[in-house]
């Protein structure tokens, strides 16, 4: 089947839905640190690392991105028939995402990086943070979460609360290189090109032209993501004191923690882009109303 859609609305839809997914996960893509000689972490050690840091739960939430795929192409899930739910469960199966992360981490995570992250997230404050972040990741009502977060931010603005600046500092530390927009654009690009190759959409432009269109929307996208990230942080960490938030910001700014976040975020977005490419191919086999 083929769907011909105006490219500008398609890009706008992709930006909107992927923005929500990126920010609900709570991570932003940074350039992965160069691979140098280091002590590798065992498979069991990586499993422990994923559990202690909470990255396993954050990774599972990538599956929520599947819900955004039809909207990125101007479709409704009902257009794809009953097979849609089964297909997304297979493509974004938690065990598949987990396995991909393990393979990447075995090749790139150093023992020094793993220990640094585990020492912090295994501390009293770290465990509290992971509990709050995991609860935010698994919350299904993203609209309610966003609305409450926006209200909390509005209250901080009205009160002139110093907490707002601490949250901004945390978000800046999480995305020190400012690469979250680049990450989202790459996921968009790879999905749209895969959808075009699969015959789901008609694209008369090449990758360079698509990149130019993304560049034109980059400013608006960045502002939207920053606003959403702030609301997400306000909601997720609403139970923490200002002192605890400041301590977290300081921990995130440490060089080794920056390396860990850059690596985990690069892995997360590579997995997301890969799964969206696979999903595009699977969607091409579905006709509207097709039964399983």
N, C-alpha and C positions, 0 to 999 in steps of 0.2 A: 504494500500500500504506500501511497505517497501523499504528503501534506505540503502544500505550498503556502508559506506564511510570509508576511512582510517582515523583513529582517530587523528593523528597528524595534517593533513591539516584541519580537522574539528575544532580542538582547535585553530589553528592559525587564521582561519576565524572568529571564535567567538570572539577572543581577539581583532581583528582588528575592527570589526563592533561595538562591544559593547564599545570599547574605544571611538569611535567617539560619540556615544550616551551619554555616561557618561560625556564627556567633553563639549558637546554642551549644556547640561543642566546646567553645571557650578557648580555642587555641588559634594561633595565627602562623602562617607559614613564614619561616625564616630560612636563609640559605644554610644548608647542612654544612657542618664543619668539615674541613678536609680530612680524608682518611689517612692517618699516619700510623706508625708502628705503635701498638698498644696492647695491653693485656685484655684478651677477649673475655666476655662473660658467658658462662655456660647457659644451656637452655633452661635448666632449673633456676639459675640465677636471674635470667630474664623474666621468667614467670613471676618470681618474687618481686622483681622491680616493677612489673606492670601492676601487680596487686597493691604494693605499698604506695606507689605514686598515684594510683587511680586512673592511669592511662588506659587500662583495660576497659573501664566503664565508658570513658570518653570515646574510645575507639568504637565501642558498640553503638554509640549514638550516631555514628556515620550512616548507619542503616536508615536513619530518619530522612536522609537526603533522597532516598528513592522516591518518597512521596512528591518531591518537587519536579521530578523528571518530566512527566507529561505537561505540566504547566510551562516548562521551559520551551516546549515545542508548540505551545498553543493548544494543547489537548486536555481532555478530562480523563481521569483513569477509567471512567465507564466507557470511553471510546475504544479502549483496548480489550474489553471483554473480561470474563472471569479469570483468564490465565494471568492477568496482571499481578494479582496478589501473590500467586504461587511463584511467578518469575522473580519478583523483587525479593521474596524470602530466600530464594536460591542464590541469586547474585550477591546479596548482602548478608548471607548467612553469618552469624557471629563467629562461628568456628573458622570460616574462611578468612574473615577480616583478622582474626586473632593469629591465624597461621601466617598470613602475609606479614604482619607486624613482627612476629618472631623471627622470620627469615631476614628481614631488613635489620633488625636490632642485633642479631648474631653477627652480622657483617660490619656493623658500624658503631655499636655502643661500647665504650671503653669501661673497664672496671672502675677507673677513677671517677668517670661521670656517673656511673650507676651508684657508687657509694655516696657521692656527694648528694645526689637527689634523695636517696633512701634515708640518709642521716637526717635530712630536714623533714621529709614527709613522714618519717617514722617518729618524729618528736611529738610532744603533746599538741603543739599548735598545728603541726603538719597533719596529724591524724584528724584533727578537727576540720581542717581545710578540705581534706579528701572526702570526709563525710558530707560536708556541705556541697562540694562540687559534684560528687556522685548523685546526690539527691536532685540537684539542678539538672544534670544530664538526663536523668530518667523521667523527669516530669513531662507528661505528655501534652499538657495544655500550654503551648508556647505563647499563645496570645495573652493568656492570663498572666504568665510570668513577665512578659514584656510590659504589659500595662502596669503591673505593680512596680516593676523596676523604674519605669518612666516617672511614676508618681513619687517614688523615693528620691529620684534625681531632682525633680521639681521642688520638693521640700528642701533639699540641700541648697538649691539656688536661692530660694526665698529666705532661708535662714542664714545664708552666708557661711555655711558649715565647712570647716577645713577638711571634712571627710571627702568632699567632692574632689579636692586636689590629690588626696591620697589614692583614690580610685583611679584617677587619670594617670598617676605615676605608676600604679600597678599595671594598667593596660599598656602603657608605653614600654614597660620592662618586658612584658609578655611578647610584644611585637617590636622589639628594639630596632629592627631593620626596616620597619614599616612595610613589610612584604605581604601583608594579608590580602591586599587588593590584587597584587600580582598572582597570588595563589588562587583566588577566586576566578580571576580571568583565565588562568590556565585550565582550571576545571571546566569552565564554560567552553573554552575553545576546543578542548579535546572531545567534549561531549557533542558539541554542535557539528564538528567535522566528522565524528563517527556516525552521528545521526544522518548526515548528508550522504556518507558513503553507503549507509544501509538503506538509503532511499526513503527515509522518513520525512525529510524536508528537502526543498530545492534551494541550493545556495549557488549563486552565480559569482560569488567572490572567493578569492583564494585566502590563505591563512594571513598573508600580509594585510590585505584589505580588512579582514575581520579584526585584526589587531589594531588597525587605525580607528575603527569604529569603537572598540573598547577604550582606546586611549581618550577619545572624545568624551566618554562618559566617566572617566576615571575620577575626576574631582568630585562629582556628585556621589559616586559610589563610595569614595573614601569617607566623605562626611557622614553618609548614612551609616556606614559600618562603625565609625567612631561613636556615633550617637547610640546605636544599638548595643555596642560593646559596653558602654558606660551603664546603660540600663540593666544589662545582663549581670554586670559585676555588682551593681547596687542591690539587685535581688539576691544573687547567690550568697553574698557575704553580709547580708543584712543583720545577722546575729552576732557578728564580730564587733569588737570594740575598735575605736580608732587606733589605739596602740597596737592591737593585733594586726590590723591592716597595714600599719606602717612597718611592722616587723616582717610581714609577708613581702611588701614591696622591696625591702632591703635584701631579702633572700633571693628574690627574683632578679635583682640587679647584679648578683655575684657572677663573675665570668664563667665558672663551670656550669652554673644553672642556666645561663644564657646558651651555652653549648647544648645542654640537654634539651631545652625547649626548641632550639633551632632544629635539632635532629628529630625529635618526636613530631614536630609540626610538619617537617618535610615528609616524613613517613606517612603521617595521617592524610595529607593532601595527595600524595602519590597513590595511596590506596583508594581514596575517593575518586580521583580521576580515572584510575584503572577500572574500577567497578562501573562507572558511568559509561565508559567505552564499551564494556561488555554488555551493559544493559541496553545500549543503543542497538546492538546487533540482535539481541533477543526481542526487542520491541518490533523489529521489522518483520518478525514471524507472526505477529498478532494482527488480525483484521478486526475492525469494529464488530463487536458482538460475537467474536469467535469463542467457542466453548473450549474447555480444557481437553 
